[in-house]
Amino acid sequence: MADQTRQAEDEMTGAYARVADAPASWPVRRSQERFRGAKCGMRTDWVEMPGTNGEGTTVASRDYLDHPGAAVVVAMDEQGRVLLQRQYRHPTQHTLWELPAGVLDVVGEGPLATARRELVEEAGLRAETWHKLPDFFPSSGFSNERIHVFLARDLSEVPAEEIDFVREHEESDLAAEWLPLEEAVRAVLAGRLHNGATVIGILAAHAVAADGFATLPVASNH
């Protein structure tokens, strides 16, 4: 225990303490929305940036996807299996095996509430225990989308009459498989799974499974 404490102290005084993402905002001279669809839009910002060789400033345009974000659920049953669902994704021209997920497109609904809702709608499941896994920006040079990942355990089925949701389009063709976490990790490393949130969620859950998820923070809606 003493060795672990010293290691933690050493980490916080070295490079580990300096390496952490932080909010920042460079001045925006002008911003223009180029397109707005049902879920997201495209925007151009003219951003004030350092000049050549750090001398003075310049203004450069940056186009990006304006996205509300999403929530993803690693749903794990009592046997240590995770739920994967196969869904057609037209932009990629692939069917992909993914974790249950959804866009944060309901006004006033936080990431955890979205995760709970999507688990019910897509999988017909509720979870009593929720923990937070690392969130991430899937394409930080092109989009402001932030994906929040949660681990959901102590699952129970939701009666069909309690589900107020009609699957349509891609979701009407969902297929589901329960895969042991170790096998899911092997599928990731073998290049059988390609959805970014699924890859990160599975590897993150596996990384913290050794101690029974004791080091994971309890999920909240903030």
Disulfide bonds with the S-S distance in Angstrom:
none
